[in-house]
Amino acid sequence: MAEAPSRARIFHQLHEAGCFVIPNPWDLGSARRLVEFGFPALATTSSGFAWSLGLADNHATLEDTLAHLRLIAQGVPVPVNADFEGGFAVEPEKVAANVTAATATGIAGLSIEDSTGDPAAPLFELPLALERIQAARRAVDDSGTGVLLTARSEGFIVGRPDLAETIRRLTAYAEAGADCLFAPGIRTPSDIAAVVSAVAPKPVNVLVGGDFTTVARLAGAGVRRISLGGALARVAWTGFLDAAREISAHGTFTKLEGAVPYSEMNAAFLR
């Protein structure tokens, strides 16, 4: 298995040309199975991980998240990007301290969001948001790990779907040192093209949580990275819930038919 600095270099190289899908496992088992499909990198999902703990998204602790990052990053041979939410702090210096801790887990990249969690004021004011990205940048550089820094502007998923403001923020984050830019929630070809053009030549991540596009279309638009967020976790939960509801309500077991065979699953984890 490649060492963490080597995987960080590989992760940077993936962002230099072309387009790749970075799926989001929620535990080590799902991560290892995704590696079997040849994905060149993986990313954690705050929502999928939180649900696995019986928590709502953004309610896992920093300590639990760091342990999760360590488990995934050290358990697979490909680069792992951390969904590091908002850095688990508001103040830039605390964001920096937490980013420093994250870089020591073996991850190859991490993202920092500009959402506050406050519905009345869902985005940090731009000056503070910039200070937070700058602090994360300094922490990564000081760590010497080469971790790739992604800056996320969350307007489209927190009730502020303003393309001009999103672009203003992303371009500012790029100038502040973000390596990759990400606006979860943008879906239309024109919005995606506008973001890609605005931050070029820096790479853009697009979140796909449903059937609204294809890898080929996003690649043609100049998107470098496609993530799935909690979508794979939701697909897994859908199968689980459908079967449990049928058993509970009807006493029948038809949803269990067609499940992945025990032999396949068990063989996948024999070491």
Buried (B, 14 or more C-beta within 10 A) or exposed (E): EEEBBEBBBBBBEBBEEEBBBBBBBBBBEBBBBBBEEEBBBBBBBBBBBBBBEEBEBBEBEBEBBBEBBBBBBBBBEBBBBBBBBBBBBEEBEBBBBBBBBBBBBBBBBBBBBBBBEEEEEBBBEBEBBBBBBBBBBBBBEEBEBBBBBBBBBBBBBBEBBEBEBBBBBBBBBBEBBBBBBBBBBBBEBEBBBBBBEBBEEBBBBBBBBEEEBEEEEBBEBBBBBBBBBBBBBBEBBEBEEEBEEBBEEEEEEEBEEEEEEEEEEEEEEEE
